[in-house]
Amino acid sequence: MTIGQKIRKHRKELKLTQTELGERLGVQKNAVSKWETGRVEDIPTGKIRQMAELFDVPVAYLVQDAMDTPATNGEQEQLSALLDTLNHEGRRQLMSFARYLASQADLCQNAPSGEVTYIRHYLFPAAAGYASPIEGEEYVMEPRTSETPVGADFAVTISGDSMEPYIRDGDTVYVQRDATLQEFDVGVFFVDGDVLCKQYCLDAARNLLLLSANPRREDANRVISADSGSRVVCYGKVLLDRRPPKPAYL
């Protein structure tokens, strides 16, 4: 199924006309009509992401037809040449699609036998000291392996050094939803639009302290007073081999 056929299928499932879909995406009806009969190259990347969110499907699913051409000789050279033409964002999107393909057992060499289960891996990094979104963002479904912690509900990549040495910049962490956090456990938190990976603590006045494990990054701490009115959500507990101790600067 081509990307155009997928757009048409999901549009009809939502009972939207081409005009109505265009209004939601901020484009004219003729653009939607063109996309439903065109190729993935004809559709702006931002609009593909919008449609993936609207249809509640991964971006990689929509663009899969872009890789449905037969294999040819010199695949490694072609891939290398393509990689060289892409900027950072282009490489990130290519990796996103590659991870999706790797999660499909029928597309992999030496596909594992037996039932394969998957975990959602968000592609935009949660921040260990810096703001970055997660809700509604792009993700891929990755196969669970023997290294996936028991009880993990989703995975996310961490950006920043404020949780070193326990979590390093670029590490993937696994998160269990609805787990009870003990003092100085590590969690993933939503705070007024920011998503942070921090150690959890409540002080005597019931103020929430989201702390950096790295003593050199105390500046990245977040303190939410009990009466602040801030919107705070804990996405879950980060599953680590060992729990970081109380930060040395406290």
N, C-alpha and C positions, 0 to 999 in steps of 0.2 A: 504494500500500500504506500503510495506517495504521500508527501507532506500535504499536498493539496487535497487528496482524498481524505486524509485524517482530519484536516480542518473542516471540510464539508460534513463529515460524519459527526464530529463532536458539536458543530454548530447546530445541526439538525436535532441532536439529542437534547440540546438546551432549548430547542424550539425558537431559535433566533433566525431572523432573516439576515441576508448579507448586509443590509442597511443597518440593522440593529447591532450586529457584530462590529461593524465599522465604527458606530457611535461609541461603543465601549472601548475600542482601541484607538480612537481619535483619528480615523482615516475615512475616506470616502468608500461608498459601496463598490466602485469600480476597482479599487485596490484589493478588496476582499475577493471579488470575482477573479481578478488576475491571479491572486495567490492560490485559489482553489484549482486553477488549471496550469499553474506554473511549477517552478523548481524551488528548492530551498535557497538557492543563491539569489532568487528574486525578492526574498522577504527580509526586511531589516531584522537584525538580531534582537533588538529590543522588542519588536512586535512578536517574535517567536516566544520570547519569555513571557510576555503578557498573555498570549494565548495559552501557553502551558499552564499558567496559574489559573486562568479562567476555566480551562477544561479539566484542571486538577490532574495533570499528567506530567511526567518528567520532560524537560526540554529534550533530552536525548531520544525519547520515544518519538517526538514529532519529527526530528531531523534524521531519523535512522535511515530513511531512503537515500540519503546523501552518500551512504557507504555501501549501497546495495549493488554496485557494479562488479563484474567478474574480476577476479584477481589476475594480474598480468605479471610478466617477468620484471625483475628489477624493483620489487615492492619496497625493499629497504631504501633504495636510492630515491624512489618517489616520495616516500614518507619523510626522508631527511630533507629533500628539497622543499616539500610543503612546510615543514617545521621552520625552515630558515626564512620563509616568507612571512611568518606570523609574528605579531607583537605579543606582549605579555598577555593581554586579554584574549587574543586568538589562541595562544597556547593553552590557557586555562580552559577555554571551551573545548579544545581538542582533547585535553586530558579528561574532561567531564564525559565526553562521548565515549572515549576509550574505556573508561571505568564501567560505563553502562554495558558496552559490548562484552567486557570481560566477565560481567555478572551473568551473562547468558550462557548456560552450560552447553547448548547446542552449537555455539560459535567458538568454543574454546578447544584447543588441543588437549588431549588427555583429560577430558571432562570427568569430574568426579562421579563416582557411582553412588546410587542411593539418593535419598531426598536431600535437596539443598534448600536451606533457609537463608533469608536475606535480612540485612539491617540498613536503615536509612542513614546515609552519610551526607551531611550538609556541606556544600562546596564553598560557601562564604565563611571565612573563619570567625569564630567567636573570639572575643578579645581578652587577652591577659593583660589588661591595662589600657586598652584602646577601644573605642566604640565601633561596633560592627553589627549589622542586622542578622537575624536568623529566621524569624517567623516569616513564612511565605516564600522563603528563598529556595533557590535551585538545589536539588539533591540528586544523588544516584542511589540505586539499590545495590549494595555490595553483598556477596555471599559471606555468611558467617564461617569462620574457620576455627581451628583449635585454639587460636590466639585471641579470639573474641571472648571477652569476659562473660561468664554466666550472669544473666540478669540484665545485660546491656540492652537498652531500647533504641538508641541511636548513637551515631558517631559524629564528631565535629572536629575540624582542624583548628588549632590554637595559633593565634598571632600575638607576638610580643614575648618579652623575656621576664615578666614580673612573677611568673610561677616557677622559674628555674630555682634549683636544679631538678625539681620533681616533674615539671612539664616544660619542655623546651619549645622555642619558636618553631612552628611548622609541625609539631607533633599532632597525631590524631588521638583524641581521647574518647572513651566510651562512657555513656551517661545512662544511669538508671532513673527513670521517672518515679515520682512518688516515694522515693527512699527518704527515710528520716535522717536528717543531718545532725551529727554530733558536733560539738565545739571543735573548730579548726578542720573539719572535713572540707573537701573541695567540692564546689558545686558550680553549675552554670546558671546565671541569674539574668533576668531582664529587669532593667532599672530605667524607667523614663525613656524608653526607646533605645537604650544601649544594652548590649549583651556582653556580660563579663564572666570570666572564669576566675574564681577567687576562693580563698578560705573563708569559712562562715564563722561568725562570732556574734553574740549578743552581749552588750555590757550590762552593768547593774541597772541602768535606766531604761533598758529594753531598746536601746538604739542598735540598729543593725550595722555591723562592721564587715565589709568585704575587703579582705586583706591580701596583700601580695606576700608570697612566700620568700621572694627574693629581697633581702634586706636593703639592696641598692635601689629598689623600686617602691619604697614606701610612698613616694609621690603619687603612685597609681592606685592607692587605696581609695575606697569609696565609703563614706559614712552617711547613713540614712537615719536621721533622727526619728524617734517614735511618732512625733507629731508633724512630720514633714509633709504628709499628704502625697508622697511619691508613690508611683505605681511600681511595685516590686513583685516579680514572679520568679520562683525557683523552678527551672526546667528539670532539675534532677541532680543527683549525686554523681560526681566523676569517680569511676571505678579505677583505683590505683593499687599497685602492689603493696604500697605502704602509705599510711596517712602522714602528711607533713606535720611536724611538731608546731607548737606555738611559735609564731615569728619571733626572731631574736630581738627585734627592736621594741617589742611590747614590754 
